[in-house]
């Protein structure tokens, strides 16, 4: 039995981390049973979640976990894709994990109002006298990483433009398909779903990314389709979200 180490359910999603949610999707796509453990962040091999324990074999990082599953279970999540589609799928994953992730982190952690509505919930377990210090240290560290990566240097409008393109691209690729490349999911669908779902994690937050995603009805339907099929208990409990009004076009 595979043990998946993650953060746990949060705000209507099976996990607060898109990377943990990605691994959950991959395990479900593969039809593999797994158990969850939410108590081992301190022992994470790379200092972050997710990681898995596969009968004593420890694998950290969501992409390395995917490759481990494919190798040990003789599964190819992209078996039905052409070489060109495989290349596009990899590019979508990298856009989500190495670009969209930073835009999401910026919205969640840097904006004071959004932080209070979302990530501040993570610190409620910290004793009240120490909570402001813990929050300040965490936000300071994330702001430093955002600045070093580059996303922290954008103006609000510049970040919005980049977010608009980040949503427009997968929406265009998806078109009228059920999944990125047809009627069956591929590996990149686990990643794209995890990030699209994560964008809607805190509906009350001010989010240009959420506005951009909501403007594409096929992305909202895609999120709902995967939630309904693979996470039905969470789909039934989540707050209903509609595609909403279309945000003005950003070049």
Order of alpha helices (4+ residues) and beta strands (2+ residues): beta-alpha-beta-beta-beta-alpha-alpha-alpha-alpha-alpha-alpha-alpha-alpha-alpha-alpha
